[in-house]
Amino acid sequence: LTIPYTSTPAIKWDAANATVIKDVDAAKEVVYNNCGLEPNLLVLPRAVFTKIKRLAEFIELIKYTQKGVAT
């Protein structure tokens, strides 16, 4: 199975205007369209996770479930 999706987003996720959620949603669509299954696991290098867990976009997404702390 070849998935025509790049692993490098146009805007790096440590940039102020990063679009992490949009990029992940787009990747999920590619997987779903190619195999009919919704992915439910995201594996990230520790350095990437360290950067995105402090992004306002990400904190806003989890603030009512994780008390604003990503683990």
N, C-alpha and C positions, 0 to 999 in steps of 0.2 A: 504494500500500500504506500503510495507516494502522496504526501500531503503538501500541497503547494503553499506553504506558509513559512515565512522566515522566522527564525528564533530571535532576531535582533529587531526590536521595535524602532520606528523612525525617530522617536524621541526617547532618549535613554531614561530609564525609570528613576534615576537619581536627580533628574532635572526638575526645576521648579514647576514647569508646565507638563509634567509627566501625565500620561493617560493610562495608568496601570489597569484599571478596571475595564476600560474600553478595549485595551489590547488583549486581556485575558478573555473577555467575552467574544472577541473576534476569533481567537484561537479555538475556543470551545465550539463555535459555530462550524469551523472547518472540520473539526473532529466529528461532530454530529452529522454533518453533510456527507462525510466520507464513509462512516460506518454505522450510523444510526443510533449510536450510544452517546449519552451525555457524560462527559468526563466529570469526575467528582474528586480528583486529587491533583494537586499542583506541587511539583517538586522543584525547589529553588536552591541555588547555592547559598550558603550562609551569608556571604557578602551582599547578595541581592536582597535577601530577606531583611537584613539589618537596615538597608536603605529604605525599602518600601514600607516597613512597619511604622515609620515616622511620618509618612506622607499624609497630609490632611485628608485627601480623597479616601485613603484606606482606613484611617481612624474613623471617619464619618460613617463608613460602611459597617464597621463592627462595634460602634460605641454602645449600642444597647444590648449587645450579646456578650462582649468581652470586657466591659468596663473601660474601653479605650486602650487596652493593652493587648498587643498581638503576641501570641505564644506559639 
